[in-house]
Amino acid sequence: MRKIVVNRCYGGFALSREAILLMREYGSEEAKKKVMMGETHPNGKVNDFSCDWYSLYETSRDDPILIRVVEELGEKASGYVSNLQIVEIPDDVEWEIEEYDGQEWVSEKHRTW
């Protein structure tokens, strides 16, 4: 079975600061690029943007590090207006994530006209 992380509430996919830090610890290159509040940006300025959610748009939702962090942290992995959960689907299914107002589900890929 393949595990996939989705957001199960209206709002949108987002990770907590704790989840991003743990992903960094486990070696996620995209999480290492994320500049969070209080950290120094590559341009030399400290990020003072105040928020408590972080999205990693380039990380696949079946990324082993993402799955591990959501499993370990449970609801603490979810960012602001998120409720991250893991969905299991058969390994041989070609899948995609669909959403409405940020609430997501996994669908089998098919043709649409």
N, C-alpha and C positions, 0 to 999 in steps of 0.2 A: 504494500500500500504506500502511496505517496502522501506526504503531509504538506498542507498549504495553509498559510496564515491569511485570515480575512478579518475585516471589521464587521461586527454584527449589530452595530447601532447607527443611527443617523449621525452624521458629522463628518467622518472620514478616517482613513487609515493614518494612524500616528503612533509613534513610540514614545515612551517616557524617557526622561533623561537617564534614569537608572538602566533602562534597556540599551540605550545607545552606548553608555559606558561599558556595559558588559559585552556588547558586540565588539567594541574596540579591543577589550581584553582578550576575546576569543579570536581576533585577527581579521575582522571585517574591514576591508579597505575603504568601503564607502562610509562606514561609521567613523573611521579615522579622519575622513575629509570634512565631516560635519563640524562646524564651528558653533559651539553653544555659548549661551550667556556667560560672560566672565572670562571667556577664552580669547586669546589673541588671534586675530584673522591674519592670513598670509600678507595682507596689505599693511600689517603692523599696528592696526587699531584693535582695541578690545571691543568685542561684541557686547553691546549693552542692550540688544533687543530682548525684551522680556517676554518669554513665552515658555510654556511647559509641554510643548509637543514638538516632535521632530519626525519628518518623513524621510524615508530613504527610497526615492523613486526608482533608482536603478537596481536595487536589490530585488532579485526574484523572490516571490512569496514562498517558494519551496527551498530557499537557501538554507542549508543545514545549520548555519550559525543563527539565523533568524528563528528557525524552529526551536533550536536548543534554548535560546533566550526566552522565548514565549513559554516554553514548557517549564523552565526553571522559575521564572518570575510570576507566572500566572497572571492575575489581573493587574499586578504592578508593572507589567510590560506595556500596558495600554497608556497612550498619551491622552491629552485633553480631547473630549468628545469621541473617544474610541472605546471599543470593547473587543479586543483582539482574541480570536479563537482559532484553533487548528481544526481543519477539515481533512478527513482522509478519503482519498479516492483511489481506484485501481491504478496500478503503475502504467498500464497500457493506454490510458485515456489521454487524448489530446485536449487540454483544458485551457480555459481563460477565466479571468475574474470579471464579473459584471457587477454593476452597482446602481443604486438609486438613492440620491441624496446622501451618499457616503456609506450607506448600508450595502454590504457586499455578499456575493455568493459565487460559488464555482460552477461553471457550466462547461459542458462538453462542447468543443469547437464544432461549428457547422457552417454551412454557407448561408448567407443572408443577402437578399436583393431588395 
